[in-house]
């Protein structure tokens, strides 16, 4: 399995799910999918958020099906050392 840093994985499935949402509603104006709040932040409408969540689930299932997952925080692994294990030597280093 290919493990991506959590932030990369979330960005990947989010971007793909949003692209699916926009394509699904094409050529409907994006204004129908987003709402701008008083503080200026923009988010999906409630209906669009529900669809985004559904598309996110589909994308995550596809990623998992092809062996892509999330499992670590990049900052925690920056100093990791990869040590190859030779078959038959997994119990210790000789």
C-alpha positions as CSV (number, residue, x, y, z in Angstrom):
1,X,0.0,0.0,0.0
2,X,1.2,3.5,-0.8
3,X,0.8,5.7,2.4
4,X,0.5,9.4,1.9
5,X,1.0,12.0,4.6
6,X,-2.5,12.9,6.1
7,X,-2.5,16.4,4.7
8,X,-1.6,15.2,1.2
9,X,-4.3,12.5,1.3
10,X,-7.0,14.9,2.5
11,X,-6.0,17.4,-0.2
12,X,-6.1,14.7,-2.8
13,X,-9.5,13.3,-2.0
14,X,-11.0,16.7,-1.4
15,X,-9.8,18.1,-4.7
16,X,-11.1,15.0,-6.5
17,X,-14.5,15.1,-4.7
18,X,-14.9,18.9,-5.5
19,X,-14.0,18.3,-9.1
20,X,-16.7,15.6,-9.2
21,X,-19.2,17.9,-7.6
22,X,-18.5,20.7,-10.1
23,X,-18.7,18.3,-13.0
24,X,-21.9,16.8,-11.7
25,X,-23.5,20.2,-11.6
26,X,-22.0,21.5,-14.9
27,X,-23.1,23.8,-16.5
28,X,-24.9,25.0,-13.3
29,X,-23.3,28.1,-11.9
30,X,-20.9,27.6,-9.0
31,X,-22.8,30.2,-7.1
32,X,-25.5,27.6,-6.5
33,X,-23.0,25.4,-4.7
34,X,-21.4,27.9,-2.4
35,X,-22.5,30.3,0.2
36,X,-20.5,33.3,1.5
37,X,-20.8,33.9,5.2
38,X,-20.8,37.3,6.9
39,X,-17.1,36.9,7.9
40,X,-16.2,36.5,4.2
41,X,-15.5,32.8,4.4
42,X,-17.0,30.6,1.6
43,X,-18.3,27.1,2.1
44,X,-20.6,24.7,0.3
45,X,-24.4,25.0,0.7
46,X,-25.9,22.3,2.9
47,X,-27.0,20.3,-0.2
48,X,-23.7,20.7,-1.9
49,X,-21.9,19.6,1.3
50,X,-23.9,16.4,1.4
51,X,-23.0,15.6,-2.2
52,X,-19.3,16.5,-1.5
53,X,-19.4,14.1,1.4
54,X,-20.8,11.3,-0.8
55,X,-18.2,12.0,-3.5
56,X,-15.5,12.0,-0.9
57,X,-16.6,8.5,0.2
58,X,-16.5,7.3,-3.4
59,X,-13.0,8.7,-3.9
60,X,-11.7,7.3,-0.7
61,X,-13.0,3.8,-1.6
62,X,-11.3,4.1,-5.0
63,X,-8.0,5.2,-3.5
64,X,-8.2,2.4,-1.0
65,X,-9.0,-0.1,-3.8
66,X,-5.9,0.8,-5.7
67,X,-3.7,0.7,-2.6
68,X,-3.5,4.4,-1.6
69,X,-4.1,5.3,2.0
70,X,-3.2,7.8,4.7
71,X,-1.3,6.8,7.8
72,X,1.2,9.4,9.1
73,X,2.0,13.0,9.8
74,X,4.8,14.3,7.6
75,X,6.3,16.4,10.4
76,X,6.6,13.3,12.6
77,X,8.5,11.3,9.9
78,X,10.9,13.9,8.5
79,X,13.8,12.3,10.4
80,X,12.8,8.7,9.8
81,X,15.5,6.4,8.6
82,X,14.4,3.6,6.2
83,X,16.2,0.4,6.9
84,X,15.8,-2.4,4.3
85,X,15.0,-5.8,5.8
86,X,16.5,-8.8,4.1
87,X,14.2,-11.8,4.0
88,X,15.1,-14.1,6.9
89,X,16.6,-11.2,9.0
90,X,13.4,-9.7,10.2
91,X,14.0,-10.9,13.8
92,X,17.1,-8.8,14.4
93,X,20.2,-7.4,12.9
94,X,23.2,-9.8,12.7
